[in-house]
C-alpha cells in the first residue's frame, strides 16, 4: 500500500501517540488485577534487567564505532521489546486460560508501553534539547496523564459508565491493527541495504543475551512457577514496534530501527522456540 499510495507515516504515528497508546495504558491500569507481592517482584525484575542491559549496551557502544545518531536507537531496540502484540498472544498460547500468566504479562506490557514514550523519548532528544525543553516535552506526552488517571480510577475503585468505557474499548481493540499498519508503511520506505554487523549485534543482545540475563535474575530472586516462566519468555521477544514509532515521531533513525524490528521478529521464530522449551523444562 505504501509503494502505491505514499502515505504520510507521521499522521499514523501521531494518532498512536496522542490517542491509541494513552487509552491502552489507561484501560489496562484501570482493569488490572494482581497481588502487590507479585507486582513488586515484576517491577523489581524489570528494573534489574533494564539496569544490566543498559550497562552492557553502554560498554559495547564505547568499544564499537557507532554513529552518534544510532546510539539511542540501539539502546531503545535492546531495552524495549514487543510485549504487547507479540508477547500477549504468545503467553496466551503457552499458558492458555492461566489468569496469573496473563496478569503478569499485562504488567510487563504497561511498563513496556510507558517507558519507550518517556525514557525512550528522553534518550533520543537528550543531545538535541535542553533539560527544560525535555521536561516540557515529557509533560506534553498524553501517556503520562493516562498513567495518572488509570492509577487514580483503579485505586479509588470509581467505575466508568458504559457510554465511556465502550468507545475506549473500541480504541484499544484497534491499537494492534493501526500499530502494525504504521510499521508496514515505514517498512515500505525502507532501504533494504542492511548494516548486517550492527543488526546482528543488536538482535543478539535482544533475543539471546536478554533471556539469559533474565534467567539469572529470576534464579537470584528465587522466583518459580508461572511468573518466572512468563518473565523469562517475555524478555526474549523481539524489538518493540514502539521503537520505530519513536524514531518516526522524532526523525531520528526510522529506517535503521525498522530493519531491527523486522529482522528481530524473523529471527525470534527460532530463538523463542528454544527459550520456551528450556523455560518449561526448568520451571515446570
Secondary structure, DSSP 8 states (H G I E B T S, - for coil): -HHHH---HHHHHHHIIIIIHHHHHHHHHHH----HHHHHHHHHHHHHHHHHHHHHHHHHHHHS---HHHHHHHHHHHH-B-IIIIIIHHHHHHTTT-HHHHHHHHHHHHHHHHHIIIIIHHHHHTTTS-HHHHHHHHHT-HHHHHHHHHHHHHHHT----HHHHHHHHHHHHHHHHHHHHHHHHHHHT------HHHHHHHHHIIIIIHHHHHHHHHHHTT--HHHHHHHHHHHTS-B-HHHHHHHHHTTS-HHHHHHHHHHHHHHHHHHHHHHHHHHHHHH-
